[in-house]
């Protein structure tokens, strides 16, 4: 009997373990930390053996195959030992993809915009009456949905870490929003390694499939000739012109037309609830994916106009005393902040900082110079931010806690300003994750702004 070991007891891990149990495999889950109560209770319910607070090496190294959660780096000692033993290591996506039957997958990746794009696509398909599940980086565990449900479509947000562990899995509709430097600490500080991970979205796709990508993204355009891409290609653009016989989406004067095959839809971006050029890109990608999935154009238009902003992504919290407070905690890299600053129409008090991932802040300096009058650095080590933006922004303030940072913002903000939490960094120095950072920001603002 096949013996599956799952490393990590989070949402990816618990779902993989339950799917392995459902398929009749021997299964064991191991987590070096503490497993959340909601996942532990599900493992107990399904009778899945597990351990937390450490790894029993002998049991792990007896595996036929290891399903590794995306948050565990290749440098982790237990992963190195598994590799040295010659045991195959795969992701939850690769594992669950084997058992999804005739269902089809729409897979979305990219450095930025993937959560919003994924959420829009899921809403459009659900509104259209499709039998669809949401998973990957958001929603329910893909593996758990495969184990416990029967769906015709899966809409999956995929990180580079999940793509790394995929080999035979195939996206029927693949979406690549953009590629900008991110997570370089996990890729030997080599941008090409990260690019190669993102381009894995195209692997195994056939001439029956669709590949949707940003035609304005120079990195993607540079990579495409390196691949033998046989699928139908659908670029979306606001600046470039990329020829594709299969269709495309192009934004001009605030209106875009998306075409996939013979189906087409026109969208007036002024009617979208999500604002800014980055969200126009997200809407174009989502419209193309929905057209490729066969959704009626009128339904696509209705769902797009009805879609509300994603939590923690340019999320207005409150306007008080003429100051608008915006939660953009999900902006954990430079490119996300670039689009956030680009969309600001009021003077900005900008909160940045956290765990730096090898960031190059150069692309932000023109916007910072033009729009930001105060930068509040919020992190354990603010030296790099202070160094990079002193002389660019009139006032740079270094703080070491959320309360200290937001008190400084309240003092610096004037009527007509916006206070923008858009960190450009991971959250792990002061917070559990970006969601925790965003929630605490909103709590403070509602009570004290």
N, C-alpha and C positions, 0 to 999 in steps of 0.2 A: 504494500500500500504506500502511496505517495505520502511523504511526511513534510508538511508545510510549517515553517517557522515564520512568524510575523514579528518584526522588530518595530516597536513603538505601539503604544496603546491609545493613541488619539483617534480622531474621526476616521482617518485612513486605515489605521491598524485594526480597530475593532471590526470594521466592515469586512476587511479582508479575512480576518479570523472566522467570522460567522459564515462567510461564503465558502471557505475551505471546509468548515464543519458540514454545511449544507450539501456540499459535493461528495461527502463521505471520506475525506482525507484525514489522516492523522494531523492534528494541529496543536501548536503551542505558541502563545504570545508572550513576549518578553519586553519589559520596559524598564529602563534604568532609573526612571523617576516614578512619580505617583500617577496612577491612572484615575481619571475623573470618575466620580461616582456614577454618572449616567452611562458611561461606557462599561464600567465594571459590572453594573447591574445587568446590562445586555449580555455580556460574556457569561455571567452566571446563569442567566435565563437559557442560553443556548448550550450550556455545559462545556464551554471552551476553557481548557486549562490555561492558566496564565501566571506570571510572576511580575512583581514590581519592586523597584528599589535596587535593582541589580540584574545581572545576566548569569545564568547557569550555562557556562560555555559548552560543557559536554552535551547538554541537551540541544543547544542551538547548532552545534557542529555535526549533529546527527541528521540534520535536515536534508531532504532531497532538493528543496528549493526554499529560498528566503524571500519574503515580501518585505521590502524595506520602506518605512514611512519616509516621506519626502524631507522632513525636517532633520533627519539623521544624516550627517555628512559622511562622505567616503573615508574621511580621516579618523572616524570613530574607531577605537581599538577593536571592538567586536566585529565591525564590518571588515576591517583589514584581515582579521582571522578567518572570517567566512570566505573572503576572496582567496586567501592563501590556501584554504582547503579545497578550492575549486568548485565550491557550491554556487550555482547560478543565483544571482540577485536581481529581482525585478521590482517594478512598482505596482501599486494597487491597480493602476489603470491597465497595465499589461495583463495582470491576473484576472481582473473582472471582465476584460474584453473577450476572454476565451469563452465566456458562458452567457453572452447577451443574445444568443440566437440570431433571429432575423432583424433585430432592432438596428437602427442606424444612429451614428454619433455625429453631432456637430461639436467640434473641439476648437476652443479659443485660447490662444496664447499671445504673448507680447510683453514688453517691459511695462507698458502702461495701457490703461483703458480696457483690460480684459475683463475685469469684474463688471463694469458697466455694460460692456458689449454682451457678455454672457447673460446678464440679467435681462437685457432688452430682448434678446433672441428667445429666451425662455418664456418671457411674458407674451411675445407675439404668438409663439406656437401654442401656448396654453390658452390664450384668448381665442385662437382659431379652432380649439377643440381637439388638438392633438393629444395623444396619450404619451405624455412627456415627463421625464424626470430631470432634475437639476443636480449636478454633482461636480466632483473634482475638487477644486480649491474652495468652492462655496456650495451651499446647500447640503444635502445628505451625502454620505459616503457612496460613491459609485458602486463599490462592491456590495454594500448593504442593500442598495436599490436592486441590484441584479439578483441578490440572494432572496429577497422578500417580495419583489414585485414582478410585474410583467409589462414592460413598456415597449412602445414602438420607436420612441426617440429618446436619446440621452443628450442633454446639452451640458458640456463639460468644460469648466475653466481649468486649464493646465499650466502649472508652473514649469520652469526649466528643469527643476528637480524631478518632477513627475515624468517629463519627457525623457530624461536621462535613463530611466528604467524601463522604457518602452522599446520593444524590438519587432514584434509581429503585429502589434496593434495598428489599426488603420482608422483614420478619420474619413468619414464619407463626405463631410464638409469641413474643411480646415480653415481657420481664420487666424491670420498673423497681423496684429494691430500695428506693431512697430518693433524695432530693436534698438535700444540705447543701453549704455553701460549700467549694469546692476548686478548685485550678488557676486562681484568679481572676487570676493574673499573665498567663495566656494569653487572658483574656476582658475585657481593659481594666478589670480590677478592678470589673466589673459582674456581680453575682450573676444578674440576669435573663438576661444573655447565656449564662451557663453553664447555667441552667435550660432555655433554649430549645434548647441543644445536646442535653441529655439527653432532652427530649421528642421529639426526632427519631426515637426508637425506634418511635414510633407511625406514622410517615409511610408512606403507601401500603398500610396494612393494610386488609383488606376484612372483610365480614361473616362470612367463613369462618374468620377468624383469631382468635387469643386474645391479650388483653392482661392481664398479671398485674402488680399494683402494690400498694404498701403503702397500705392504707386509713388507717393511723395517721400517715402523713407529711403534715403540714399543707401543705407546699409543693406536693406532687403534687395534693392535693385542691383547692387553689386554682387550679391550672393546668387541670385537666380540663375545666371549663366553656368554656374558650377554644377547644377543639378539637372538630371534628365527628368524633367517634369512633364508627365503625360496627361495630367488631369486638366479639366477646364479651368482657366484662370480668370479671376474677376478682380482687377485692381480698383481701389477707391482713391480719389484724388481731389485736391483743391488747387494744386499748382502745376503738377506735371501732366504730361499727356502720354499715356501708355496704351498702345494698340492691343486689343484683345477681341478676337472674333466671338468669344463666349459671352461678353458683356462687360459692364463696369459701372462705377458710380462717379459722378463728377459734380463738385460744388461750384456754383457760379451765382454771384449776387444774392447769396442767402438761400438759394434753392438748389437741391440736388435731384438728379434723376438716376435711379438705380435700375440696371437691366441685367437679367440673367436669362440667357436663351431668348425666348420669345416674350417673357414676362417683364413688365416694367412698372415702376412706381415713382411718382414725383412728390418730394417732401419740401415744404417751406420751413426752414429751420427756425424762423421767428415764432412758429407755433409750438416748438418743442419746449418742454419744461426744463430740460437740461441745456445749459448755455455754454458758449465758448466753442472755439474751433475744434478742440480736442473731442468735445461731445458730438460735433457734426461728423467727425471721422467715425466715432463709435456708432452713430446712427446709420451712416452709410454702410459700414461693415455688417451691422445687424440686418439692415434691409436686404442686402445681397444674400446673406445666409438664409433668410426667410424665403426669399424668392426661389433660391436653389432647392429649398425643402418643399416647394410647391404651395406656399401659403398665398391666398388671394391678395392682390395688391391693395384693395380697399381695406382689408383687415390689417395689413401691415401699417397703413397710414393711421388708422384709428389707434392702434396699440402704441405706435411711436409718439403720437400727440398726447397720449394718456400716461406715458411713462414718467414716474417721479424720480428725482435724484437718488442715488445710492447713498446709504449711510456712510459717514466718514469720508466722503469724496465731495469736496466743495459743498458741504451741507450747511446751509444757513441755520444758526442756532437761535439768535435773538438780536433784535436791534433795540438798543437802549441809550438814551441821551444822545441820539444821533450817530451812535457807533454800531456798526454791524459786525457781529462776531461769527466767523466761519470756521467750521471744523473740516479740515482736509488732512486728518491724521493718516489716511491711507497713502498719502504722498510720501513714500519712503525712499524715493530716489530723485535725482536732479531733474530728470525729464518731466516727472509728474509736477514738480514745483514750477518748472518752466511754463507749463500750460496753465497752472493755477495763477501765476503772476501775470501771464499774458491776458487772462480773462478779467483781471481787476480793472475797474473803471473809477475807483476812488483811491485817495491816498492810503497807504498800507502801513500798518504795524505788523511786522512779520515775525512769527515764532518759528524757529528752526532748531535742529540739533537732536542728538541721540547717539546711537552707535553708527559711526561713519563707516561706509562700506568701500572706502577707496575713492570717494567722490571727487570729481573735477567740477568746481563751482563756477568755472569760467562762463558757461552758457547763461548763467543767471544774472550776471553782473550788469548788463545793459538794462534789463527790466528792474533790477534792484535800484540802480542809479536813478531811473526815471520815475519809479512808482513808490519806493519804500523810504519812509523818513526815519523809521526806527526798526532795528533788528534786535529781537530779544532771543538770545541763545539759551536753550534749555537742555542741559545735559550734564553728565559727570565730567566730561572733558570738552570744553568749548574752544580750546586754543586755536584749532584750525579755522573754525568759522570766524572767530574774532580777527584772526590774521587776514583771512581772505576778504572780509567786507569792511574792515576799517579803511576809511578814505573813499569807499564806494557809497556807503549809506551814512547819512549825517550822524546818527547816533547808534552805537552798538552796545548792548547791555548783556552781561554774562550772568546767568542765574543757574542754580543747581537743583531746583524743584519746581513742580507745577505751580504751587501757590506763589512762590517768589516770582516766577515768570509772568503769571497772569496779573499779579499786583502791579508789576512794572508796566505791563501793557495798558492797564486801566489808567495808570498815571500818564502814560505817553499819548494815549489816543485822544483826538479832538473830534468834535461834532463833524460829521461828514466823512470820517475815516472808516476803514475796515480793519479789524484785527483778524489776521489770517494764520491759523495753525496749519502750516504746510512744511513738515520737518526736514524733508530730503534725506532722512536717516531712519534706520531701524529704531525700535522703541525699547530695546531690551536692557538699556542701562537704568532706566527709572520705572519701566512699566512691564506688564506681562506680554503685551503685544500691542499693535496699533489700535485695535478695538478698545482695549482697556484705556489707552492714552486718550482716545477720542471721547469715550464715555466720561472720564474724569474731567476732561476739558468742558464738556457740556454741563456737567453737574456744577462745576465752579461758576461758569458763566451765568447760568440761570439763577444761582443763589447770590452772586456778588457783583455782577457787571452793572 
